[in-house]
């Protein structure tokens, strides 16, 4: 089987670390995964290399599907839609009559 790139190994191991315990462990597992892939030829090394192959395949598929471009377009659409809704809410609030205060209620 083809050996995955160092970057793919680090991304794959880093993602596993992130899911398990957050960003600090992600950095440690990314660097440790690269070290193990380079030094260990046993089952641990094979496991790390497999994580790298998975990350590499996911990256290639994301490029084929243009997921980054789609994510950017979706984010821009969502944020623009949110700004329009906020503007409409502010406009509606400005045209409504103000609520009576406590002194107005005593005179009724």
N, C-alpha and C positions, 0 to 999 in steps of 0.2 A: 504494500500500500504506500501511497505517496505521503511523504512527511509534510505536515502542515507548516506554515510559516511561523516564525517566532511570535509575530503579532497576533496571529490567530490563536495560538496557544495561550498567550497572555490574556486576550479578550475572553476566551472560553473559561479559563480558570478564574479570572477576575469576576465574571458574572456569577459564577457559582459562589464565590466568596461574598459577593454583594448580597445575594439572595439569603444566604445563611446568616450573616452577621453585620452587613453594612459596609461602608466605604473603607474602613481601616483594614478589615479582613480581605476585602477585594484587592487592595494593593499587595498585601502579603501573599495571597494565593496566586496572583498574577506573576509575581516575581518568583515565587517558589515553584510554580508550574513550569516556567521556562527552565529553571535550574534542573528540575526533575526530568524534563524531556531531554535535556542535553546529557545528563549524567546517568540516568537510570534506564536500563534496558529491560527490566522486569515488568510485572503487571502494573505497577504504579506508573511507570513511564509510558506504557501503552495506553493507560486510562487518560493520562494528561494529553497525549497525542490525539486520542479520540475526541476529547473536548475541543482541541484545536481544529480538527477536521469539521466538527459540527459548526463551530463558529465561522470557519471559512466558507462552508456551504451556505450558511445563513446570510453571510455578507454578499456572496455571489447572487443569491436569489433576490436579496434586497436591491441590488444594482439592476438586475433584470426587470424587476417590477417597478423600478423608479420610486421606491417607497419614501426616500428622503424628500423628493419633489412633492409627492402627494401629501406627506406630513406637513410640509411648509404651507402648501396651499390650503389644507384643512385648518391649520392654526390661524392663518390670516383671515379666512372666512369666519371662523368662530369669534376671533377678537373683533372684527368689524361688525359682526352681528350684535355682539355685546355692547359696543359703543352706541349703535343705533338704538337699541332697547333702552339704554341708560338715558340717552337724549330724549326719547319719547316719554319716559317716566318723569324726568325733570320738567319737561314742557307741560305735562298733565298736572303735576303738582303745583306749578306756578299759576295755572288758570283756575284752580279750585278755590272756593271761598275758604278763608282761614277758619279753623275750629274755634268755638267760643272759649274764652278763658273762664276761670272760676268766678270772677266778679260778675260777668254777664249772666251766669247761671243763677246767682243769688237774686237778681232783679226779676227773674221770670216768675 
